[in-house]
Amino acid sequence: MSDVLLESVQDGHWTLVLNRPEKRNALNAELVEALIDAVQRAQVSGAHSLTLRGEGKCFCAGFDFTGFDESSEADLLWRFVRIEQLLEMVYASPMSTLAFAHGKNFGAGVDLLVSCQKRIATEDSTFRMPGLKFGLVLGTRRLACRIGNEAARSIQEVAATLQAKQALAVGLLTGIASMQELDQVVEQLRQSSTSLEPEVRSMLYQVVTDRDADRDLAQLVRSVMRPGLKQRIARYRAGECTHEAVVIIRA
């Protein structure tokens, strides 16, 4: 077990806690590999459900750009590909999956939330996906599958910041709960995930899934391979693309 990811298992339910609070649980290579390994082991073990949450001030601040200046574009490609593989693994999992978010969440951290079937957050949570500001196509189709094409376009065109109630209104979240209600939320997940036999639950998830892993990976690679990735990211990080728009939710 890695120090950057805490694991606990109880009666077929796995809890994975992102444990880089000093970095707001940003996804560095070690944390991504630990998550991939843990999700794989949970599935092999026959787990019926999985909860993801984070220590510290937020669930996940997205991609960790520590060491960005020293990284080659090939290094960045590999890291983005591994994140995409993690997202697809969670999205297509035969387990019932729940992400519980709090605080300010960004980029790949929001994508990780979106990959889960149940997406619960505290009322003061916010969500922003700025990847398209530097040309990165990561998680976009899955977001559209969750909230609809029009809403996904509206949000991502301007890298809008969503408050929790807005995220719930468009379907990015499936519920809002307090930290004190987390145990109750997890128990509800455990009960619902055991209402069917494991094989039947797995068949159900396969039938209703809209996964397209090859297409998602290809789109990501194309976006990363477009010349000038590091320059685009550097400009964004320097503050040239930091405008936070407010999204309007239409009833």
Residue pairs with C-beta under 8 A, 6 or more apart in sequence:
1 7
1 34
2 30
2 31
2 33
2 34
3 19
4 18
4 19
4 20
4 28
4 30
4 31
4 34
5 16
5 17
5 18
5 19
5 31
5 34
5 35
5 38
6 16
6 17
6 19
6 55
7 14
7 15
7 16
7 17
7 38
8 14
8 15
8 17
9 15
9 42
9 45
9 47
11 190
12 46
12 47
12 48
12 49
12 190
12 194
13 47
13 48
13 49
13 50
13 51
13 186
13 189
13 190
13 193
14 38
14 42
14 45
14 47
14 49
14 50
14 51
14 95
15 50
15 51
15 53
15 186
16 35
16 38
16 39
16 50
16 51
16 52
16 53
17 52
17 53
17 54
17 55
18 25
18 31
18 35
18 52
18 53
18 54
18 55
18 59
18 60
19 25
19 54
19 55
20 26
20 28
20 31
20 55
20 56
21 54
21 55
21 56
21 57
22 56
23 61
23 64
23 66
24 56
24 57
24 58
24 60
24 61
24 103
24 104
25 31
25 54
25 55
25 56
25 58
25 59
25 60
25 61
25 109
26 60
26 61
26 62
26 63
26 64
26 65
26 66
26 109
27 60
27 62
27 63
27 64
27 83
27 108
27 109
27 112
28 64
28 66
29 79
29 82
31 64
32 79
32 82
32 83
32 86
33 82
35 86
36 82
36 85
36 86
36 89
39 50
39 86
39 89
39 90
39 93
40 89
42 50
42 95
43 93
43 94
43 95
46 198
47 95
48 95
48 96
48 190
48 193
48 194
48 198
48 201
49 95
49 96
49 97
49 98
49 189
49 190
49 193
49 194
50 90
50 93
50 95
50 96
50 97
50 98
51 97
51 98
51 99
51 100
51 186
51 189
52 59
52 90
52 97
52 98
52 99
52 100
52 112
52 113
52 116
53 59
53 99
53 100
53 101
53 182
54 60
54 101
54 102
54 103
56 103
57 103
57 104
58 101
58 102
58 103
58 104
58 105
58 109
58 125
59 99
59 100
59 101
59 102
59 103
59 105
59 109
59 113
59 121
59 125
60 101
60 105
60 106
60 108
60 109
60 110
60 112
60 113
61 104
61 105
61 106
61 107
61 109
62 105
62 106
62 107
62 108
62 109
62 110
63 79
63 80
63 83
63 107
63 108
65 233
65 237
68 230
68 233
68 234
68 237
71 230
73 224
73 229
73 230
76 224
76 229
76 230
76 233
77 221
77 224
77 225
80 136
80 138
80 220
80 224
81 217
81 220
81 221
83 108
83 111
83 138
84 138
84 139
84 216
84 217
84 220
85 217
86 112
87 108
87 111
87 112
87 115
87 138
87 139
87 142
88 115
88 211
88 213
88 216
88 217
90 97
90 112
90 115
90 116
91 115
91 142
91 209
91 211
92 205
92 209
92 211
92 213
93 205
94 198
94 201
94 202
94 205
94 206
95 193
96 117
96 118
96 189
96 192
96 193
96 201
97 115
97 116
97 117
97 118
98 116
98 117
98 118
98 119
98 120
98 185
98 186
98 189
99 112
99 113
99 115
99 116
99 118
99 119
99 120
100 120
100 121
100 177
100 182
100 185
100 186
101 113
101 119
101 120
101 121
101 122
101 125
101 127
102 121
102 122
102 124
102 125
102 179
103 122
103 124
103 125
103 126
104 125
104 126
104 128
105 113
105 125
105 126
105 127
105 128
106 127
106 128
106 129
106 130
107 128
107 129
107 130
107 131
107 138
108 131
108 138
108 139
110 127
110 128
110 129
110 139
110 172
111 129
111 138
111 139
111 142
111 143
113 119
113 121
113 127
113 172
114 139
114 142
114 143
114 146
114 172
115 139
115 142
117 174
118 174
118 175
118 185
118 189
119 172
119 173
119 174
119 175
120 173
120 174
120 175
120 176
120 177
120 185
121 127
121 164
121 167
121 173
121 175
121 176
121 177
122 164
122 176
122 177
122 178
122 179
123 164
123 165
123 176
123 178
124 164
125 163
125 164
125 167
126 161
126 162
126 163
126 164
127 161
127 162
127 164
127 167
127 172
128 159
128 160
128 161
128 162
128 244
129 139
129 143
129 155
129 156
129 159
130 159
130 236
130 241
131 137
131 138
131 139
132 140
132 156
132 157
132 159
133 159
133 236
133 241
134 229
134 232
134 233
134 235
134 236
134 241
135 223
135 226
135 229
135 232
136 220
136 223
136 224
136 229
137 219
137 220
137 222
137 223
138 220
138 223
139 216
140 152
140 156
140 219
141 212
141 215
141 216
141 219
142 216
143 152
143 155
143 156
143 172
144 152
144 153
145 210
146 171
146 172
147 155
147 170
147 171
147 172
148 170
148 171
151 170
151 171
154 160
154 247
155 162
155 170
155 247
158 243
158 245
158 247
159 241
159 243
159 244
159 245
160 244
160 245
160 246
160 247
161 244
161 245
161 246
161 247
162 170
162 172
162 247
164 173
164 176
165 176
166 247
166 249
167 173
168 174
168 175
168 176
169 249
170 249
175 185
177 184
177 185
193 201
196 204
235 241
236 242
